[in-house]
Amino acid sequence: MKDTKMKKLVCFGDSITARHEGFDEPMLTVKLAAKLANYHVINAGISGNNTVDAINRLEADVLLREPDLVTVMFGANDAAFHKMIAIDTYQENLFKIVRTIGPKKTILITPSPVDESIQFARTNTVLATYAAVVRNVAEKTGAGYIALFSELLACEKYQQKLKGIRNDGLHFGEAGYDYLVDLIIKKLTEEYRWHQ
């Protein structure tokens, strides 16, 4: 029988949130659940989604699950050349998502950088502008914030963390998920006082 007092963390995002990378369930969820044994981690990632898609499924995939906290990570598709969402619309959508969930329950995560030597639909210059919008929305709303873009880009040989099964310079491998999970756990334990 499920403990109804377990805190719920919903991971809301695109393919970076949704990818299995050889696991039976999304790798992000598996790795977070392993470190948060007393919490219920729910994956609400859908590949190819942008912030317009996110708003359309926010109620069904997030609000109806009654989460205690929600990580929100969109931007890789909003910033893609072939399906770009204008940066003002991206910002407006993020404000709407945070207001709907509630800033005290929301942790915004920037899109990650890409390996430009093999990723041709996105550039780090463009992604940096989308990452700056995420920071701005977090500052203005009081939502939680994880600077994945700048943190990962500052890592020596960060491209190694982006090598996954697809090896397309965008989708993480296990090293990238380990890095992201560590950032999320740090945020949860230091700012939200969740215990592992």
Backbone hydrogen bonds, N-H to C=O, Kabsch-Sander energy under -0.5 kcal/mol:
donor,donor_aa,acceptor,acceptor_aa,energy
4,T,2,K,-0.7
6,M,3,D,-1.5
7,K,38,N,-0.6
9,L,40,H,-2.7
10,V,8,K,-0.5
10,V,69,L,-2.4
11,C,9,L,-0.5
11,C,42,I,-3.0
12,F,10,V,-0.8
12,F,71,T,-3.0
13,G,11,C,-0.5
13,G,44,A,-1.2
14,D,73,M,-1.1
17,T,14,D,-0.7
18,A,14,D,-2.1
19,R,15,S,-2.6
23,F,20,H,-1.7
27,M,19,R,-2.1
28,L,19,R,-0.5
30,V,26,P,-2.3
31,K,27,M,-2.7
32,L,28,L,-2.4
33,A,29,T,-2.9
34,A,30,V,-1.8
35,K,31,K,-1.0
35,K,32,L,-0.6
36,L,32,L,-1.6
37,A,196,Q,-0.6
39,Y,36,L,-2.1
40,H,7,K,-3.1
41,V,39,Y,-0.7
42,I,9,L,-3.1
42,I,40,H,-0.5
44,A,11,C,-3.4
44,A,42,I,-0.6
46,I,13,G,-2.0
49,N,46,I,-1.7
54,A,50,N,-2.2
55,I,51,T,-1.9
56,N,52,V,-1.7
57,R,53,D,-1.3
57,R,54,A,-0.6
58,L,54,A,-0.7
58,L,55,I,-0.7
61,D,57,R,-2.7
62,V,58,L,-1.7
63,L,58,L,-2.0
64,L,59,E,-2.6
65,R,62,V,-1.4
66,E,63,L,-1.8
68,D,8,K,-2.2
69,L,8,K,-1.9
70,V,105,K,-2.7
71,T,10,V,-2.4
72,V,107,I,-2.8
73,M,12,F,-2.5
73,M,71,T,-0.5
79,A,75,G,-2.2
80,A,77,N,-0.8
81,F,121,A,-2.9
83,K,80,A,-1.3
84,M,81,F,-0.5
85,I,78,D,-2.6
90,Y,86,A,-2.6
91,Q,87,I,-2.4
92,E,88,D,-2.4
93,N,89,T,-2.8
94,L,90,Y,-2.4
95,F,91,Q,-2.5
96,K,92,E,-2.2
97,I,93,N,-2.5
98,V,94,L,-2.7
99,R,95,F,-2.7
100,T,96,K,-2.3
101,I,97,I,-2.5
102,G,98,V,-3.2
105,K,102,G,-1.5
106,T,103,P,-0.9
107,I,70,V,-2.9
108,L,106,T,-0.5
108,L,144,G,-2.7
109,I,72,V,-2.8
110,T,146,I,-2.1
115,D,169,G,-2.1
116,E,114,V,-1.0
118,I,115,D,-1.8
119,Q,115,D,-1.7
120,F,118,I,-0.6
127,L,123,T,-2.6
128,A,124,N,-2.2
129,T,125,T,-1.0
129,T,126,V,-0.6
130,Y,126,V,-1.5
131,A,127,L,-2.7
132,A,128,A,-2.0
133,V,129,T,-1.3
134,V,130,Y,-1.7
135,R,131,A,-2.0
136,N,132,A,-2.3
137,V,133,V,-2.7
138,A,134,V,-2.4
139,E,135,R,-2.6
140,K,136,N,-2.5
141,T,137,V,-1.9
142,G,138,A,-2.3
143,A,138,A,-0.6
144,G,103,P,-0.6
144,G,106,T,-3.0
146,I,108,L,-2.5
148,L,146,I,-1.6
151,E,147,A,-2.6
152,L,148,L,-2.8
153,L,149,F,-2.2
154,A,150,S,-1.5
155,C,152,L,-1.4
158,Y,155,C,-1.3
160,Q,157,K,-2.0
161,K,158,Y,-1.4
162,L,158,Y,-0.6
162,L,159,Q,-1.0
163,K,160,Q,-1.1
164,G,162,L,-1.0
173,G,161,K,-1.5
176,G,161,K,-0.7
177,Y,173,G,-1.9
178,D,174,E,-2.7
179,Y,175,A,-1.9
180,L,176,G,-2.5
181,V,177,Y,-3.0
182,D,178,D,-2.1
183,L,179,Y,-1.8
184,I,180,L,-2.4
185,I,181,V,-3.0
186,K,182,D,-2.3
187,K,183,L,-2.0
188,L,184,I,-2.7
189,T,185,I,-2.7
190,E,186,K,-2.6
191,E,187,K,-2.2
192,Y,187,K,-1.1
194,W,188,L,-2.7
